[in-house]
Amino acid sequence: MRAVIISGGTIEDYNFIKKQINSGDTVICADSGYDHAVKMGIDPHIILGDFDSIGSAPKGVALQRHPSEKDLTDTEIAIEYARGEGFKDFLLLGVLGSRIDHSLTNILLLQHFLERGENAVIINENNKIMITNSALELSEPVGSIISLVPLTTCEGVTTKNLKYPLEGADMLAGKGLGVSNIMLSDNATVSLQKGLMLVIVAKD
């Protein structure tokens, strides 16, 4: 069981994004994420939010309306709904865009998934964003760009099957040591002894 949250951020390649969604996924739209779903020909399970940016309130789809003045973003509301339905595996789409405040907030949500023992990934046309505080297995094509971005001081960072190896390294937040590494095989490993790190598969 996987919950796919579609939010109202930027989606440029609908064919690519639609391919990320599996037939058995439950699609939950956060407000104007519904407009994206319509363009992909996807019928969501439910639409949640304050409906301040949706094109029009659809008929025949479950709606859950929330006040515009609230403590949670529409994306967070959709996530909490999915958790209430028992989901522990999440794919977040349309959560990045021109609003850097929304984009950063949504990326940092990955930490809360990790703390709750849930699996979550953010995908757009150029990025696949994950998080780890221990170890992460990567399955990507040879030559893929892998960037390691520490959110805190990360100790004992070790990589396997990346072009620029790290062995027990310490990485500081705000330093570019881990940016633009490269997959040497279809499988690679990133591990750390302490800290919190974003692992990003990036495309130009």
N, C-alpha and C positions, 0 to 999 in steps of 0.2 A: 504494500500500500504506500503510495507516494502522493503527497499533496503538491500540486503545482500552483503557486501564487503568481498571478499576472497583475502587475501594477501599472500605473500610468506613465512610467518613464519612457525613454526613447527606445523604439524598436524600428530599425531601418530595413531589415531583411526578414520579412514574415515567413518566407519559405524555410530559412535556416532555423528560426525560432520554433516554428511548428514541428520541425523534425526532432526537437529536444523533448517533445511531449509524447509519452507512450500511451497506447490504447487503454491501459488499465489505470492510468492516473486520474485523480480527482482534481478538476480545475476549479480554482476559487479566484474570483476577480476582486481586486481592490479598486473600487470606484471606477475611474476611466480605464482601468485595465480591461474592462468589458469592451471598450471600443477596439482594443487590440484583438480580443478574442473574436469579435465579429469579423474583422478583416482576415483572420485566419480560418474562418468557418468553424469555430469551436463553440459548442454550447457549454457554458460553465455550470457547475453544480449550484453555485450561489454567488451573488454579488453583494459586497459589503462596503460600507463607507458612508460619508456624508452627502455623496452625490452632488458635490459642488463643481465637478469637472466632467462628469459623464455626459455624452452627447444627448442621450434621452433615456429615461427609465424604461427598460424593456418590459414586455408582457410575456407571461409564460415562464419566467425565470424567477427563482426564489430571491427575494431581496431582504437585506437586513440594514435598516437605516440607522445611522448614528449622528449625533449632533456635530455641527461644524467646530464648535469649541470643545475640544476633548484633549485628554492627556496622551493618547496613542495616535500614531499616524494610521492612515487607512491600511497600509501594508501590515502594520503590527496587529491591527484588528483582524485582518484576514488570517494571520499566523495563529493568533489566539483561538480563533474559531476552529482552525484545523486541528490544533492541539486538543481542543474539547471533543473533537470527533475521533481522537485516538491516534492521529498521525504522528510519526516520529521521523519520517523521511520527507525532505522538502527540496523542491526546485523553485528558485525565485527568478522570475523573468520580468522584464520591464521595470526593474528597480534602480537602474542607473540612467543618468541623463544630464541635462544642462543645469539642474539644481544641485549644486555640490553639497548643500546641507542634507538634502534627501539621500543623495548617493552615499555620502559618508555614513549617515545614520544606518542605512540599509546594510552596508558592508559590515559595520560594527555589530549588527544584529547577529552575525555569524558566531560571535563570542558567546552569546546567550544560548544559541543552539548547542554549542559545544558543552557548556556548563550543565545543560540538561540531559546530556547523553544522546542528543538527537543528531541526525545527519542532515546537512544542508549545503547547497551549492548555489552560487549566483552565476548565471550565464547571460552574456549578450553576444553580439556578433564578433567581438574581438577579445573577449575575456571569459575565463572560467575561474571563479574565485572560491577558494576553500580556506579552511583554517585548521590548525593543529596545535596541540600543546604536548605532543608525544611523537607520533610517527604517522606518515602518510604515504600510501602506495600510489604511484602515478602510472596510468596506462595511457600513453599518448604517442603519436607517430614520432619516429626519429626526426630530429631537427626542430621539434617544437620548442618554443621559448618558454622557459620556466623562471619565474621571478619569486624570490623569497623575501618577504617584507615583514620584518619583525615589528609587532605592535608594542612589545616590551623588550627589555634586554633578554636575549635568548642565549642560553648556555649549552655547550656540548652539541652544536649543530653538525650533523654528519649527513653527507649525501652519497648516493650510489647511482652510477650510470648517468651522471651529469658531466658535461664537458669540463667545467671548472669545479673540481672536487673540494669538499670541505670535510675536515676530520676533527671533530671535537672543538669546533670553532665557537667563539663568542661573537654574537651579532648585536649591534646596538640599534635601537629604534631611530629612524631618521638618517641612517647611513645606507649607502647604495651597494654594499658589498654583494648582496644576493640578487641584484637585478640582472636580467637577461642571461641566465644560464641556458644550456641547450641539452635536450634529450639525446643520449647516445644510443639508446635502444628503445624498444616499445614499452619497457617497464623501468621505473626508477623509484628510489626511496629517499624521503627526507625525514630525518629524525632529530629530536632535540631532547635534552635532559631537563630543561627548565625554560619557561617562557611561553609566549603566545605569538604565533607566526601566521601570516597570510601566505598561502601558496597560490600563485596565479599562473595559469596557462594563458599566454598572451599572443595575439596576432597583430601585425601592423596593418 
